[in-house]
Amino acid sequence: MKKLNLYIGRQVVVGFLLVTFTLMSIIWLTQSLRFVELITNKGISMGIFVKMTSLLMPRIFVVLAPISLFAAVLFVYNRMLSDRELVVMKAAGITPWQCAKPSFAFGVFMAAFCFYVYNWGIPMAEREFDEVEWQVKNDVSHLMFKAGEFTTLQNNLTIFIAAHESDGSISGILVNDERNPKIKTTLSAELGRVVYTDEGPKIIMVNGIRQEINRQNMQFSSLAFERYSVDFGMSGSSKKKAAGVRQQTLRELLGALDNPNLSEKDKKKYFIEGNKRLISPLMNILFALMGCTGLLVGNFNRRGQMKIISVSIVAMMAVLGIDLAMTNVAAKHLYMLPVLYLNFILPLLISFYLLLFYNPARWTKRKESLD
């Protein structure tokens, strides 16, 4: 029996990894299109681009994991049934529950792993993502200015720097400002630093020269300065975003109803999110059982198991639909929260009953006796 469990479990794990990798690759590609503008306009490196898109993957993984597990289990057991492997197992006296144990065990493992990702992985990834996003939008000196290269921040404003210093300043600065069509200005300075204001980032230049040409009368002027600031003309703020619901800990979410700093709407939203972090990982167990229950307890059909497969898929989609709908409803009306738990508990109990106690032959004989 141990070898049988390993045989089934290995196929389920391999199928789950293939489905999950395929789906996450597709979604990663679509999500990455959101950040292409950062490469073209902000000039960020490919490393930061990959880091930002990768930090979105934990939240996508926990959503895809139950669905991928359901698809993998359904495919593996359907193939085994088509190859008559399950028929032989039943003839040898192996019960449906014994056949479902490998999928159930892997579902429990995925539930524990997703619980960790929900409550520790995603909050850390979200905080890191917000940090990197803030740097991309505000830390112009390191992400937009590359040493030894000319950088165009907007039309007719070009900046060159020689090097980044260890203290965060920049040296060897050259600025060509032609935003005013009547005047062309060139500035050079030994040192400088980027500062952030409510109007946007600015560069403070120290010990430099400002040269200006009036294009109308071609008059040239030059001025030495000790301190001079250049506005990039980019709207923004140095303030970071407040922590969102995904960055909160499970304790903070479940205790949101007693948090005086939140509005009534946010209190309900945070509280429901905390309960979702408890329920959503358990969906891996439910979907693992839903993927194999119908094929294990249903009657074998040489023409295929399309009817059973269709019923299993519809049942899975119904659970997902109710979960999504009741999440939105419960966020407004907390008394609907038990429905979220019942949406998980009832299908799970039905799956356990069918695997442990349901006997199609007994029901067939009973029906014949009634006739």
Protein Blocks (a to p, Z undefined) as FASTA:
>chain_A
ZZmmmmmmmmmmmmmmmmmmmmmmmmmmmmmmmmmmmmmmnopafklmmmmmmmmmmmmm
mmmmmmmmmmmmmmmmmmmmmnommmmmmmnopafklmmmmmmmmmmmmmmmmmmmmmmm
mmmmmmmmmmmmmmmmmmmmlmmmcghiacdfbghiacddfbdcfkopaehiadddfkbm
kbccddddfbdcddddfkbccdddehiadddddfklopacddddfbdcddehiacdfbdc
dddfklpcfklmmmmmmmmkbcfklmmmmmmmmmmmmmmmmmmmmmmmmmmmmmmmmccd
fkbpklmmmmmmmmmmmmmmmmmmmmmmmmmmmmlmmmmmmmmmmmmmmmmmmmmmgcfk
lmmmmmmmmZZ
